[in-house]
Amino acid sequence: MSSVSKFAGLGLVDPLMRAIADAGYDAPTPIQSQAIPEVLNGRDLLAAAQTGTGKTAGFVLPILQLLSSHPAQSPHTGRPRCLVLTPTRELAAQVHASVQTYGRYLDLRSTVIFGGVNINPQTRSLRGRMDIVVATPGRLLDHVGQKNIDLSGVEILVLDEADRMLDMGFIHDIRRILKLLPAKRQNLLFSATFSEEIRRLSAGILSNPVSVEVAARNTASELVEQTVHLVESHQKRELLSHLIRKHRWEQVLVFTRTKHGANRLADKLSGDGISAAAIHGNKSQAARTKALDQFKSRHIGVLVATDIAARGLDIGQLPQVVNFELPNVPEDYVHRIGRTGRAGSTGSALSLVDAGEMKLLSGIERLIRRPIERIHTEGFDAPRPGPSAAPGKPAPKAPPRGSRFGGRPGDSGNHRPAGRNGRGGGSPRGGRGR
């Protein structure tokens, strides 16, 4: 069966089918197969899927069809018919790119607005007829305050990565935005996980929703090979450089907890002769975009990121993720490693864990309900329980099997994750980026 006929079974119209064929997609993913018909039927939707499962197309495709099949009766300047809210700039840009890709044969207009860039071009884009606006909450409210946008005509509201928006402290902004929307509208809430907090939020927004969940809560893709390397803290950077060279990794996404730590690690890797760049909330949007583009095009081999990149970074065929430091919140581990093993591809996720992170590791293993295989590299011994060895001193020998560190051998700046204080990724209100 051709890709066209497989998507046609979902009820999509010819202009969308042409765009899908142009994009080279073979068949709808499970989340697309379940979500698209429900959205086309006008139902409110509460949908959860692992990252990389195609959920963006799961709402973009039917929204484009709904809007094109029922043109606005009296379009107004700066009055969108669909509003998509996302937690980060990168995710907003990528959702908008999907709108443009799938809507290329339709007469619909869209724009994206987020912080960290000059507001004037966004203001100009809102002065004409507008069908779809993709936005981060903070910058959207800036435009509302300047009367650049009128939300009274929104027919469809999408909250994308809703759990991350709650994590990043956007709940008050979301409530302010909801008050500006018409009461009668279709609501779609997409999330990587179904937390109890998400269910409470959905109860106040969605009306008799269809619930779609294509994977168990807080589970990592089975296509991702997960391993843990127990190592002294002061040996982590040396080990990472060694593994990159030994395995000839050409594209590695590395996660740190802090912005300063990301900068420091990228500088040290560069000093080791490994091309690297850092991406985090304190970087300008231009710098973040440049680093991501260089990484995607393989002009740099290592992208060091804080948790701002755990959602919204769409990097095709990314083979390797490394947790240089474990996240303080176990769910963020699932989001981080979800950057690999996407769209049916396999991937590998390695975590470098020191003695002080063992409780974090235990929490992650409880969350995903499975132990993560321990591996070992000669010359890099696992620390003993207790304080790590001081820099410059030899690391103690690895503990025997069955010790607190467990596992079997094989080869292969700390603070809260970005956004936990309500200021996502270090930039005020997540979307502004001053």
Buried (B, 14 or more C-beta within 10 A) or exposed (E): EEBBEBBBBBEBBEBBBBBBEEEEBEEBBBBBBBBBBBBBEEBBBBBBBBBBBBBBBBBBBBBBBBBBEEEBEEBEEBBBBBBBBBBBBBBBBBBBBBBBBBBBBBEBBBBBBBBBBEBEEBBEBBEEBBBBBBBBBBBBBBBBEEEBBBBEBBBBBBBBBBBBBBBBBBBEBBEEBBEBBEEEBBBBBBBBBBBEBBBEBBEEBBEEBBBBBBBEEBBBBEBBBBBBBBBBBBBBBBBBBBBBEEBEBEBBBBBBBBBBBBBBBBBBBBEBEBBBBBBBBBBEBEBBBBBBEBBBEEEBBBBBBBBBBBBBBBBEEBBBBBBBBBBBBBBBBBBBBBBBBBEEBBBBBBBBBBBBBBEBBEBBBEBBEEEBEBBBBEEBBBBBEEEBBEEEEEBBEBBEEEEEBBBEEEEBEEEEBBBBEBBBBBBBBBBBBE
